[in-house]
Amino acid sequence: MTTMRYQSTREPFGQGQGTVLPVALRRGLAPDGGLYVPRTIPPLTVAPFMAAARAPERLSTTATEVLAPYLSADLPMDEVSRLLEESLDFPVPVTDLDDHTKVLELFHGPTLAFKDVGARVLARLFAATSKPGEDLTILTATSGDTGGAVADAFHGVAGTRVVVLYPKGQVSDRQELQFAGLGGNIHAFAVEGTFDDCQRMVKEALSRTDLRADGNAGLQLTSANSISLGRLLPQVTYYVHAFRQLPTEQRDRVVFVVPSGNFGDLTAGLLAKFSGLPVRRFVAAVNANDVVPEYLASGVFTPRPSVRTLANAMDVGNPSNLERIRYLYREDIAALRRDVIASSHSDEEIRGAIRQVYDRTGRILDPHTAVGWLAWQAYRRQDPDAVGVLLSTAHPAKFHDTIEPILGLEIPVPEALQRALLRPNLSQPMSPTVEALFAVLEDYGK
């Protein structure tokens, strides 16, 4: 089998030698500062898409089919299957909201967020491709759910240390305890700044070639953010998984609605489309941080500091994965506009959406899924026969302080979250500078 290669977004598409998956995983960022993408995008088999809808299979079964071309050159297929079965051992169902709206429930993993899919696979990929004596330091910036998912996935994994950076006071208390209360090999730091500061600090640290985990000495730094290829590829699988659960008569009208912050989730969906998944369109749903809708409207990308919203995990003013998206489309914004439409929604609209959906259906949406619902309502007016698949990215119990005052009720707390709430908060403060981060990392290297 031909070895799959991965190249930087700052190299000409499909040119150069690229690198293999274990190296790309450990580098996080490419040496030139770009993000890794597949050098070629393998096609998906058409037959499974056209087969009659069937009872939901395990996500791991779909993942094994979808990810085989990406992983089988570096790992035996039996190990790939085992790895994915262990990682993706929770349901990912598609449920009905109304006649034209489906909900892809991505919040049934151990930390009740869609990021469990990518983080759990990534942790096991690191373990499966580890070298003797390897001792990785994994840097992660989080605006909400990434921290909990990565911390849970790597907690207690030998040969790894996780450093979580998050903006102080800008994640929910329950999100914070999911990563700040674990201890052991998980270290949480509350940064006096924004998520964009945290993301910048991680990127600057990873740009230090003497510290990266790509064969050099040093701290062996790598990343588990959505800049990581190992986080991105597993997310492709649930688009295929959702499509397979739809009635055959709806499959030519599918629009995926994606709540978006750092735009890794949308990038995964676009990879699925490039692989052959017959999606009509994608709707990128954003909160008040509307740099991507502005980019699609004007053709000019102008990042700016993020602003705080109720949908805090999407508070990103300079989304990293837009670089991947622009690269995949060869900077052809006209082609991108044909596939992606984006809309921005305010906190006031989010509150109204949570109330309206509950009153109509009895379903409680978290703030991020509420942004998606708003974007879907805006889109369906121009495409009334479309069937929307709304990615529901987090369990509403993680955002009780926002939702309960809106609805006037108490949201039951799942057992996994109850356990997290009993932990002490072990987080430490950090100034928003890479020097402060290096001071911490140097202590680990001693």
LOGU-872955 format. One record per residue: x, y, z of N, C-alpha, C in turn; residue in three letters. Coordinates in steps of 0.001 Angstrom, whole numbers, plus 500000, padded with zeros to 6 digits. Each point is the difference from the previous one (the first is absolute). Layout:
XYZXYZXYZALA;...
//
This chain:
500841498805500000499159501195500000500877501246500000MET;499632501000499216500737501244499952499856500737501321THR;501116500473500534499968500703501271499348501357499842THR;499004500284500840499369501305499992500992501032500533MET;500096501122499304500909501063500410499189501247500345ARG;500594500824500829499342501225500457500945501176499794TYR;499431501099499496500823501150499683499462501249500658GLN;500817501033500009499632501263500617499087500808499090SER;499123500792500619499157500920499242500809501132499370THR;501275500059500292500838501055499425500924499475498911ARG;499687498784499536500675499422498843499013499907498842GLU;500470499987498752499079499821498868499230498702500136PRO;498715500030499721499126498851500214500458498809499158PHE;500137498839500669500348498774499304501443499906499556GLY;500835500917500453501413499991499603500867499771501235GLN;501243499635499751500906499722501095499813498597500540GLY;500892499586500882499983498646500533499008499823501133GLN;499737501068500761499131499869501150500639499151501082GLY;499189499579500981500517499171501079498950498966500385THR;500401499046500820499093498921500392499208500413501242VAL;498940499249500286499078500356501072500676500128501362LEU;500819499039500457500584500155501340500792501286500164PRO;500706500412498951500768501244500070499065501201500024VAL;498985499987499144499045501118499962499276500138501340ALA;499646498882500628499340500054501299500875500685501032LEU;501261499634500036500883500506501033500428501442499756ARG;500103500400498772500353501392499732498851500950500325ARG;498775499568499781498875500916500188499937500980498851GLY;500857501003500019500174500911498877501133499503499119LEU;499914500285498706501095499696499086501187500924500298ALA;501208499631499590501173500832500290499885501430499486PRO;499242500212498930499861501355499463498851500772500644ASP;499394499428501046498911500669500689498626499687499458GLY;499921499226498903498712499633499435499350498856500740GLY;498781499662499587499248498893500576500063498819499040LEU;500051498802500544500073498820499149498642499656499388TYR;500037499618498734498834499484499280500446498770499215VAL;499060499113499658500384498868499145500512500493498653PRO;501095499410499544500557500389498695499042499634498872ARG;499299498892500166498905499618499109498815499618500884THR;498801500205499501498804499686500781499385498722499436ILE;500053498903500742499515498722499464498488500010499836PRO;499494499411498919498543499969499792499324499007500931PRO;498801500368500422499151499078500742499282499078499021LEU;499651498802500445499230499087499175498581500529499846THR;499478500008498772498679500575499746498886499104500530VAL;500147498697499886498902499076500313499403500199501393ALA;500811500153501051499386500141501324499091501214500131PRO;500251501049499212499157501190500102498620499750499401PHE;499962499158498982498753499808499280499156498860500550MET;500567499211500898499248498883500574498823500520500811ALA;498997499163500163498831500398500790500423500351501414ALA;499299500964500577500297500382501373499835498798500923ALA;500861499907500983499947498864500902500143500480501438ARG;499769499100500912500152500352501410501413500512500240ALA;500137500993500848501333500579500217501023498953500412PRO;501079499921499245501088499107500355500920500735500967GLU;500976499304500516500987500647500864500816500991499183ARG;500281501126500601500830500990499317501360499406499655LEU;500507499104500842501308499409499735500011499204498706SER;498864499402499621499926499254498741500156500939498815THR;499251501109500027500150501000498945501416500560499986THR;500529500284501184501334500595500093501063499090499409ALA;499871498696500215500994499072499450500018500065498476THR;498818500076499391499931500107498540500573501324499509GLU;499597501093500649500387501332499529501485500264500213VAL;500534499555501132501376500351500357501038498993499526LEU;499555498858499485500962498992499545501050500565499042ALA;499634500795498968501030500521499098501011500924500690PRO;499562500640501091500886500928500706500925499297500981TYR;499558498865500559500721499382501109500680498686499659LEU;499506499281498993500443498617499800501438499895499519SER;500558501059499440501400499932499577500955500055501187ALA;499523500548501135500853500151501174499655499024501120ASP;498794499398499930499568499077501043499300498810499355LEU;500152498794500551499251498848499483498498500237500156PRO;499206499486499057498566500265500022499329499444501246MET;500471498873500522499373499494501221500239500949501169ASP;501165500659500010500269500977501049499163501261499786GLU;499810500396498749499142501147499705498587499738500503VAL;499451498817499706498648499659500442499897500005501519SER;500986499407500665499972499956501466500085501402500584ARG;500902500798499467500191501368500475498705500807499894LEU;499320499863498875498775500769499782498848499468500848LEU;499938498689500200498960499445500869500172500491501433GLU;501235500072500467500256500491501354499695501494500119GLU;500319500757498970499824501450500044498547500406499896SER;499282499366499074498653500441499625498965499024500520LEU;499973499856501310499136499007500630498726500629500554ASP;499523501065499379498777500673500438499118500260498781PHE;498693500150500203499089500182498855500101501399499406PRO;499739500104498699499917501287499293498745499949499132VAL;498826500154500608498747499826499257499578501249499234PRO;499161499799499001499301501082499300498537499939500433VAL;499503501122500520498611500054500457499257501092499241THR;498685499950500053499162500964499282499649501186500898ASP;500131501205499447499505501195500671498685500455499376LEU;499943499989498662498743500215499282500124499302498649ASP;499040500211499103499972499265498735501234500239499143ASP;500638501153500141501141500335499150501292500173500797HIS;499972499662501274501176500235500838500353498756500789THR;501217499501499793500554498906500775501057500569500956LYS;500212499294501090501029500405500961500997498858500149VAL;501265500286499695501078499035500208500532500225501410LEU;499692499074500903500327500163501412501426499531500267GLU;500895500967500149501420499719500156500473500155501447LEU;499049499962500948500340500321501393499854498809500932PHE;500107498789499485499823498815500837501323499382500453HIS;501120500646499702501291499506500451500253500331501458GLY;501158499638500535500262500132501440500010501431500508PRO;500313501001499157499957501388500463498831500770499399THR;499079499281499364498726500570499529500189501081498948LEU;500977499804499116500250500963498930500531499278498768ALA;499776500603498831500416499379498745501497499775499934PHE;500753500745500775501455499902499916500539498704500597LYS;499140499236500673500418498676500461500393499115498820ASP;499344500168498860500291499146498842501460500162499586VAL;500410501217499716501365500227499543501033499765501082GLY;499724500453501233500996499917501067500302498555500382ALA;498971499156500083500220498614500407500754499209498930ARG;499688500255498740500756499333498937501444500494500002VAL;500196501299500155501349500559500003500850499384501109LEU;499453499898501203500772499442501111500468498583499689ALA;499141499210499387500364498620499689500929499911498798ARG;499902500960499090500972500041498901501399500320500517LEU;500085500922500936501307500277500601500567498737500651PHE;499152499298500763500471498791500680500413498919499008ALA;499222499840498927500271498935499031501249500268499178ALA;500385501260499860501177500341499184501160500499500865THR;499943499722501304501031500515500907501323499286499800SER;501044500708500375501354499449499936500491499734501421LYS;500926499042500179500509499710501344500583501252500651PRO;499620500233501242500534501138500736499370501336499658GLY;498991499996499147499375501262499607499254500604501184GLU;500116501306500173499344500705501096499455501303499437ASP;498763499976499539499413501122499287499382501018500954LEU;500158501275499672499274501077500663499006500554498993THR;498723499860500303498935500344499058499395501336500402ILE;500153500999499151499464501335500253498619500124499380LEU;499064500527500778498633500155499515499440501333500468THR;499491500784499063499243501201500332498527499659499892ALA;499199500487500947498574499686499962499162501235500271THR;498892500087499256498998501029500277498788499369500666SER;500095498718500312498882499335500660500174498504500086GLY;499568499273498971499898498547500082501268499247499618ASP;500903500618499244501227499296499621500785499562501228THR;500114500890500981500791499679501184499528498747500696GLY;498691499897500220499470498827500675500187498729499200GLY;499755500076498702500114498812499155501437499501499936ALA;500944500917499808501414499603499911500496499496501351VAL;499641500697501069500444499585501328499485498607500338ALA;498737499744499732499434498680500283500656498921499149ASP;500241500308498726500565499000499089501417499610500391ALA;500784500949500511501415499746500303500263499758501481PHE;498984500145500852500223499862501438500517498608500330HIS;501168499963500626500596498735500394500725499255498907GLY;500070500563498774500699499335498901501503500152500203VAL;500696498884500101501439500019500247500735500739498892ALA;501041500713500369500837500685499026499397501278499461GLY;498949500516500661499394501251499549499777500940501175THR;500114501283499713499675501068500938499173501016499223ARG;498866500422500528499113500925499303500001501347500712VAL;500206501064499233499929501373500510498825500682499314VAL;498980500351500789498792500637499473500034501480500328VAL;499939500842498970499903501446500171498576500436499676LEU;499404500810500870498640500471499740499845501426500525TYR;499111500782499396499825501388500441499266500057501335PRO;500609500616500972499438500058501339498613500633499988LYS;499046499304500630498656500538500126499164499933498744GLY;500487499326498957499294500008498721499568498609499544GLN;500075499026500892499382498699499760499034499764501152VAL;499017499141499794499040499763501079500688499263501144SER;499452500140501217500620499356501152500052498493499835ASP;498986499435499359499982498549499803501004499573498943ARG;500139500768498936501042499697499021501370500040500669GLN;500235501001500836501303500172500639500358498806500872GLU;499062499525500805500296498887500895500274498705499247LEU;499508499893498778500253498776499240501475499824499666GLN;500751501106499912501437499847499752500856500493501168PHE;499507500962500774500820500588501061499977499174501277ALA;499145498994500084499911499205501208500621498629499917GLY;500588499649498861500504498632499825501329499757500698LEU;500937500947499921501314499799500596500795498934499263GLY;500959499409500701500849498992499353500806500611498881GLY;499856499458498800500764500505498857499280501132499268ASN;498928500542500596499238501094499399500251501280500790ILE;500452501050499316500334501275500641499211501116499322HIS;499193500727500770499134501043499447500487501375500432ALA;499969500955499065500449501366500268498959500995499499PHE;499553500864500922499026501044499671500764501226499520ALA;499908500292498726500766501082499379499226501307500125VAL;500690501051500387499389501327500113499884500609498604GLU;499059499498499227499830500483498631498849499283499338GLY;500044499928498679498950499373499211500457498638499488THR;499066499277499376500384498742499359501045500245498917PHE;499879501101499272500978500283498952501402500138500580ASP;500120500551501217501303500050500664500505498589500284ASP;499117499154500503500401498615500298500453499282498735CYS;499259500167498915500338499361498735501322500521499457GLN;500209501305500116501269500595499548501172499431500787ARG;499850499856501312501077499473500837500358498572499596MET;498983499185499737500262498622499569500741499986498673VAL;499558500821499048500648500018498683501438500479500098LYS;500248501020500831501373500494500151500893498936500621GLU;499482499262500987500798498940500609500301498895498994ALA;499002499630499203500205498939499020500909500423498860LEU;500171501297499811500895500465498942501470499833500384SER;500271499709501264501370499773500461500425498591499616ARG;500785499891498948500376498676499500500851499223500999THR;500659500699500933500830499297500975499167499360501105ASP;498711500303500032499141499461501051498984498992499490LEU;499823499901498700498909499200499454500294498500500063ARG;498924499226499937500105498541500073500127499407498610ALA;501028500391499257500163499460498646501397499420499813ASP;500522499470501096501299499344499904501120500799500617GLY;499742501268500349501025500817500639499991499777501501ASN;501081500426500641500020499976501456499119501124500515ALA;499855500068501319499198501077500566498758499464500673GLY;498965500829500058498795499653500738499052499089499231LEU;500250499785498732499112499176499165498568500542500036GLN;499870501277499624498703500651499985499185499563498792LEU;498705499845500212499062499786498923498663500593500419THR;499000499886499142498720500643500274498846499024499852SER;498911500289500729498753499251499827498851500936499658ALA;500310501218499573498960500906499515499505499540498635ASN;499017500705499472499480499626498687501006500276498901SER;501128500655500327501081500076499016500623498621499785ILE;499796499069500943500585498668499894499279499162498962SER;500758499405499121499441499100498995499266498828500644LEU;500501499540501136499382498871500680498663500328500637GLY;499720501267500227498667500421500439499064500153498806ARG;500548500502498898499176500330498836499440498764499305LEU;500854499029499696499569498866499185498854499204500626LEU;500004499704501313498865499241500546498665500717499853PRO;500020501327499941498746500731499888499334499808498636GLN;500765499628498998499408499710498693498978498878500127VAL;500237499079500933499209498771500047498548500239500363THR;499713500986500861498595500112500410499136500696498960TYR;500590500668499036499202500481498864499502498812499172TYR;500881499056499747499604498793499272499010499196500828VAL;500253499893501287499128499251500905498584500584499997HIS;499903501323500039498685500648499975499298499757498677ALA;500727500142498899499419499830498668499386498615499849PHE;500678498994500514499525498624499882498690499765500738ARG;499707500825500990498788499817500789498782500706499402GLN;500195500764498927498903500745499407499199499146499023LEU;498701500245499883499213499306498970500561500289498613PRO;499965499012499123500610500165498675499384501150499218THR;498709500267500202499343501052499226500430501406500447GLU;500727500103501111500454501312500474501466500278499665GLN;500704499014499508501451500112499929500514500944498916ARG;499142500388499072500450500962498994499696501441500412ASP;499536500174501246499619501338500469500686500369501313ARG;501083499319500314500608500143501325500832501272500101VAL;499737500746501066500793501167500372500469499781501433VAL;501303499990500216500527499886501358500146501397500597PHE;499495500165501217500053501275500713500992499845501137VAL;501068500803499970501161499761500862500279501216500885VAL;499689499947501293500452501061500909501517500092499954PRO;500537501204499821501415500128499636500711501065500836SER;501207499646500460500854500937500709501373500046499380GLY;500763498902500186501318499899499370499928499310498644ASN;498824499555499599499658499488498675500635498657499657PHE;500430499244501008500473498650499732498872499072499603GLY;498839500148500643498869499129499698499530500194498565ASP;499910501241499558499600500256498616501055499463499031LEU;501273500158500344501070499479499135499842498500499795THR;499667499276501071499794498557499890498832499695499070ALA;498926500765500097498867499788499106500363500239498548GLY;500801501028499755500422500289498629500917498899499463LEU;500837499428500870500806498854499572499099498834499597LEU;498926499797500761499056498941499629499393500276498626ALA;499661501252499731499438500360498690501032499801498898LYS;501229500421500225501052499793499002500245498512499752PHE;499732499182501009500167498547499848498852499358499234SER;498909500743499817498888499464499227498667499986500700GLY;499918500416501266498713500034500678499107501037499316LEU;498832499585499485499181500904499191499173500973500847PRO;500664501016500527499353501014500834499622501184499117VAL;498767500487500168499578501153499213500766501257500422ARG;500101500222501305500645501214500476500306499865501489ARG;500872500880500472500288500127501421499595501396500458PHE;499431500070501184499682501283500622500899500150501217VAL;500885500992499967500866500287501135499281500984500907ALA;499712499577501213499265500822500957500979500582501010ALA;500054501320500105500926500642500933499237500967500900VAL;500620500316501130499423500988500900500448501401499567ASN;500157500914500937500362501374499633501414500107499419ALA;500807498952500125501345499990499414499875499600498531ASN;499755501001499154499503499763498642501041500227498909ASP;501279499695500297501034500266499005499849499126498756VAL;499479498786500146499850499129498831498819500419499132VAL;498813500296500550498957500567499140500470501256499261PRO;500776500849500663500524501193499336500955499614498872GLU;500831498985500242500928499546498963499246499481498786TYR;498960499198500234499233499466498875499284501115499239LEU;499599501037500695499307501107499333500961500892499221ALA;501177500260500570500903500991499408501170499403499238SER;500374498754500334501197499411499412501268500397500721GLY;499881500769501077501163500468500762499881499470501427VAL;501045499301500454499991499469501360500686500993500927PHE;499260500474500995500521500981500936499780499496501416THR;500965499265500553499829499524501375499984501169500977PRO;499354499786501124499955501042501035499797499332501350ARG;500203500729501088499829499391501325498589499440500168PRO;499922498865500650498693499374500213499209500758501058SER;498678499848499932499117500579501014499282498869500713VAL;499633500230501247499354498975500809498527499892499651ARG;499509498762499937498587499750499710499499498849500871THR;498705499731499905499430498853500707500503498683499440LEU;500331499971498716500550498795499357501520500085500060ALA;500540499834501214501392500359500262501013499162499235ASN;499670498743499684500963499154499292500238500482498571ALA;499167500932499545500133500539498647500531501434500015MET;500537500439501141500527501362500113501416500055499444ASP;500095500021498682501286499962499298500013501110498956VAL;501006500849500064500091501097499049501005499773498883GLY;500781498916500114500989499680498971500037498480499840ASN;498978499423499372499888498537499936501109499360499186PRO;500729499085500635501162499378499358499632499227498750SER;498889499268500057499699499075498913499501500675498736ASN;499772501308500045499686500685498746501167499873499019LEU;501213499904500518501151499798499120499887498673499260GLU;499552498962500686499796498714499329498898500104498944ARG;498912500658500351498879500107499066500411500760498743ILE;500668501110500168500424500795498833500980499197499144ARG;500829499203500649500963499182499271499299498915499192TYR;499038499327500628499280498943499296499265500541498783LEU;499564501241500062499292500635498890500930500806499094TYR;501299499876500211501014500688499177499720501508499919ARG;499517500560501098499664501432500079498912500405498995GLU;499209499026499560498901500293499071498751500291500832ASP;499805501272500327498901500338500901498640499790499350ILE;499931500089498685498729499738499322499572498548500209ALA;500961499074499903499696498583500241499622499775501460ALA;500703500661500915499681499868501418498594500511500291LEU;499633501108499385498657500561500218498902499068499488ARG;500298499213498979499000499048499506499739498895501017ARG;501015499667500787499868498896500949499641500449501414ASP;500359501232500356499863500446501387499292501348500047VAL;499002500086500856499371501266500330500141500175501503ILE;500168501226500451500218500236501429499097501119500489ALA;499584499891501256499237501086500602500388500135501465SER;499848501226500504500404500350501361498763500339500822SER;500024499615501302498822500193500835500400500485501396HIS;499185500881500539500294500700501239499565499203501221SER;500442500433501175499574499372501246498484500095500176ASP;499438501127499629498542500146500114499283498965499138GLU;500507499780498786499405498976499141500173498610500594GLU;501159499738500605500256498689500604498992499719501108ILE;499782500983500864499011499822501071498617499701499409ARG;499640500757498979498697499791499374499874498630499365GLY;501075499517499381499969498683499359499838498888501027ALA;500714500084501111499876498981501053498560499945500500ILE;499403501152500211498612500066500462499032499463498942ARG;500192500420498766499063499632498935500032498507499716GLN;501194499420499895500099498568499709499416499179501148VAL;500247500421501216499435499259501134498476500073499981TYR;499465501181499747498544500147499979499355499171498888ASP;500676499909498853499443499278498854500148498491500122ARG;501151499559500519500349498582499905500292499326501334THR;500246500783501049500418499424501267501472499659500057GLY;500752500287498932501439499703499968500779501198500545ARG;500985499711500835500857501048500554501289500052499193ILE;500271501142499401501227500198499229501046500711500844LEU;501248499568499868501085500782500577500193501252499141ASP;500709501027500475500106501245499229500622499835498619PRO;500941499065499841500670499822498713499063499359498982HIS;499249498988500446499009499391499121498898501003499662THR;499688500898500937499010501044499735500460500930498881ALA;501287500315499965500536500806498889499806499249498689VAL;500259498689500018499778499196498797498551500021499560GLY;499078499887500947498576500024499659499616501337499368TRP;500531501097500537499725501322499431500509500096498561LEU;501210499509499778500568500060498646499186499137499029ALA;499502498861500489499179499126499163498683500682499643TRP;499384500684500959498760500712499706500233501079498942GLN;501126500687500079500310501029499005500228499388498626ALA;500663498832499961500319499377498719498777499397499326TYR;499135499347500773498926499220499382498980500885499289ARG;500003501296500300499102500903499272500375500098498531ARG;501282499828499673500438500061498604500097498627499354GLN;499848498943500768500119498637499466498990499118500732ASP;498707500233499776498969499397500849499880498488499913PRO;500516499360498943499887498541499930501206499289500600ASP;500970500767500504501197499399500583499667499253501283ALA;500811498986500302499925499268501262501247500356500797VAL;499795500662501121501130500440500806500405498964501027GLY;501304499750500090500552499172501070500796500937500895VAL;499444500302501150500588500946500941500923499266500954LEU;501267500363499998500963499387500908499793500581501394LEU;499564499155500928499808500418501386501265499646500763SER;500728501028500409501395499819500369500265499772501481THR;499029500295500867500257499849501440498689499768500742ALA;500098499347501136498830499750500844499601501295500708HIS;498706500306500062499584501261500616500348500124501478PRO;500180498882500706500326500072501422501330500693500260ALA;500868500077499000501274500689500167499831501513500053LYS;498791500477499644499756501440499912498761500383500803PHE;499855499358501150498813500202500834499831501453500402HIS;501129500705500261499904501379500465499434500930498931ASP;500091499599498736499397500772498910498568499553499728THR;499779498701499946498725499461499521498907500034501063ILE;500333499659501237498960499881501023499245501309500254GLU;500685501166500021499228501242500153499076500287498806PRO;500391499547498812499171500224498807498736499161500060ILE;500141498740500404498876499070499974499285499875501335LEU;500628500476501069499360499897501301499856498584500496GLY;500979499173499683499978498609500463501429499546500281LEU;500107498891500702501298499435500335500325498865499050GLU;501177500034499399500413498974499052500642498842500760ILE;499525498782499822500641498853500653501472499890499608PRO;500830499645500961501441499915499773500392498546499749VAL;500551499683498815500438498619499741501075499560500985PRO;500088498689500198500910499457501000501449500404499744GLU;500419499981498732501392500345499691500318501422500437ALA;499066500898499843500223501383500399499915500146501514LEU;499121499249500647499913500031501464501347499649500630GLN;500675499011499444501305499608500545501004501143499882ARG;499973500715498869500932501104499803499757501117501003ALA;498754500227500362499662501106500890500481499769501429LEU;500351498769500334500494499697501341501502500227500136LEU;500660500303498902501451500157500037500400501407500458ARG;501165500127500626500523501336500302500547500654498725PRO;499976501312499956500562500727498858501491500194500232ASN;500821499348499189501458500023500164500682500973499053LEU;499233500849499333500552500921499016500941501022500642SER;500943500467499184500931501035500435499919501189499048GLN;500295501221500478499944501176499130501215500082499083PRO;499823500688498857501109500221499068499755501304499239MET;501038500767499805499883501200499183499961499602498525SER;499458500856499136499787499610498591501236500185499128PRO;501132499439500434501243500128499238500629498636499799THR;500684499849498902500671498732499751501147499807500982VAL;500553501107500524501061499891501003499475499332501270GLU;498773500341500390499407499369501182499789498504499751ALA;499572499659498802499830498590499655501339499271500014LEU;501028500611499422501309499361499973500539499781501415PHE;499727500936500910500466499838501378499416498736500617ALA;498715499745499722499364498776500501500608498773499325VAL;500174500061498688500515498854499267501431499671500410LEU;500784501013500294501383499766500420500039499209501313GLU;499038500278500888499937499234501252499730498531499720ASP;499152499723499006499708498623499660501218499314499403TYR;500851500778499324501154499415499326501162499713500923GLY;499906500442501226501127499822500926500038498579500550LYS;
//
